[in-house]
């Protein structure tokens, strides 16, 4: 029941909804509920059946820290200034109020288990990484055998790369789920649910898989047998059909130079890691239900970005293609329609205003997304917003806009190339049709969207508009 207090709609203390905020690391939409015929993800699939699964959700920047900073602050990368894995958003925004801070200030218990803000994975497992202490009343950093014992045994098919960005994997023949880091994350999360079940809580549970190294108990490899796994082979002339910047996230290209067989084994291991973390998510959600919290808890499930598995000859993230920018995202809980997917385009910056809206809290005025509440009650409600994703290539950006039919990408404002893909005829984004004069009007429309979203083009973190202004002022003197 709602009442008005201090000009804002808030829930009465006895009826305020809890929030279970579940994050996974580097998981794409290769899940059963998203149509994968291979990947075994029964617990995420069940979660999708009890809520709204967004079929077209997009991150702002397909790299861990920029993406997580955007979802947690409700601000785009050009506002947070997070374009890499080192810069912390509070350096330039010391007073920003994050999602858990908003809930904490409203009287909620706010805690983190595992990876919510950026951690080097696996290097920072067991530490706080690039965390944001003001966001939490308590935080926990579990470390399991995948970090403490098994790392020397991991197979690395790209030995020049560190484990956190390598084609590397291990099937643990002896370990139990609960011995691994993500098993410990689930165990700690369950303990906190049990301890704080009688008070309103915002519990953020951050899992570390399926991020490389792809380590999981062997039984999850058996669920995803190698004979069912394949990796796309690129046409000989493919690299000449797209701007060089589009493929620059993999060096060497394709697939960091591994063989086709090695790529298949990495893909199998990645799917095994998905199945493993799926089981841990199931443990947490089952505990929530066992404790009688289901009817008063909003569950949000999200991955920080998508992940390429050989499409376009690319592996991992940091591209503007669909499989890197698109993320799995599910909302479930009171007032949310069950079992109906939403086809509308949504963004990570929409998560913050949505949770504030659902909990009856007044969010900061500067948020750059909108509440998804209309889509949580009517998943196919009219919706005309596009989705924007960006990456950084050294001193120039890639800016991409996704509409229901099209993806349009500019590199360095077009100076380093442009791409256009028609998702009606080319959902894999394999045919760049930007040079086709029949699409001139579409390109003009999409370019206008890009220019509206990025009115100040950023190169190497320095605003070009600011530089031009400085030159004008110098000339005026």
Buried (B, 14 or more C-beta within 10 A) or exposed (E): EEEEEEEEEBBEEEEBBBBBBBBBBBBBBBBBBBEBEBBBBBBBBBBBBBBBBBBBBBBBBBBBBBBBBBBBBBBBBBBBBBBEBEBBBBEEBEEBBBBBBBBBEBEBBBBBBBBBBBBBBBEBBBEBBBBBEBBBEEBBBBBBBBBEEBBEEBBBBBEEBBBBBBBBBBBBEEBEBEBBBBBBBBBBBBEBBEEBBEEBBBBBBBBBBBBBBBBBBBBBBEBBEEEEBBBBEBEEEBBEBBBEBBBBBBEEBBBBBBEEEBBBBBBBBBBBBBBBBBBBBBBBBBBBEEBEBBEBBBBBBBBBBBBBBBBBBBBBBBBBBBBBBBBBBBBBBEEBBEEBBBEBBBBBBBBBBBBBBBBBBBBBEEBBBBBBBBBBEBBEEEBEEBBBBBBBBEEBBBBBBBBBEBBBBBBBBBEBBBBBBBBEEBEEBBEBBBEEEEBEEBBEBBBEBBEEBBEEBBBEBEEBEEEEEEEEEEEEE
